[in-house]
Amino acid sequence: MDRMRIGGTRWGRTGGTSGADKVRGAVRVRLATMVCGALVMSLAACGGSGGSDNGAEAEASGTNSGGEAGGADARTVDPTRVPDVGDRLQKQIPAESRQVVAVYGEGRNDADATIVLYTKSGSTWKKTRSWQGHNGKKGWTTDHREGDKRSPVGVFTLTDTGGVLADPGAKLPYSESASFQAPHYWAKSHWHDFDYVIAIDYNRVKGTSPIDPTRPEGQSKGGSIWLHMDHGSGTSACVSLSKSGMEYLLRTLDPDQHPVIVMGDKAELKA
């Protein structure tokens, strides 16, 4: 939110009694099996999505839109690691963290993202919920600058929350204030962006309201990078998801679990 200074066949019959027909039938069955298998693989790889609420993208997890954890991953993964995060960023996740919000951006210059909440049980990370959302409208960067319209890649703590609306039962400190209200000279679709926000601890002072304007690394490095409600397209640098997703995170992220966010485009995350 740099610009705000305030802080998605019908098969032919296989019949015949002649030898040639039997051969043709066998070929059709084989083709049907191959194509159907491809369809099953495609469906398993795609997340479902629903309608919108308050202009937000609906939650998506596996093939249902209710936010429940999806089916088992077909790949072999190490359960002691956050999936699809390489050693460089994996090592930056604090040992005491037991909640990770992972933001998987589609591409370096892409604004679409999947947001997944992982919870650690013992030494195992388990997928809890996931949602479709957005990041900076110009994509991602490892060197974020004020106004570049790209979200910063990295691992950041999550310590403070707030918004225009009353506290929905947040476990992290929550600051309710009309000062979060998006300017009404912005497009109407953006007016509810900051009804709920979770501050991402990038160039900010922990333990303060998300609208605290202090920038420890200077104004040129940008700031006010938040998780907030989605308006259906890319952001100025924040990460956005549905209202129901924001409510779930606010009620779930627990300071005793030391929550962090791991965010970036998929290629950069794996690096």
Order of alpha helices (4+ residues) and beta strands (2+ residues): alpha-beta-beta-alpha-beta-beta-beta-beta-beta-beta-beta-beta-beta-beta-beta-alpha-beta-alpha
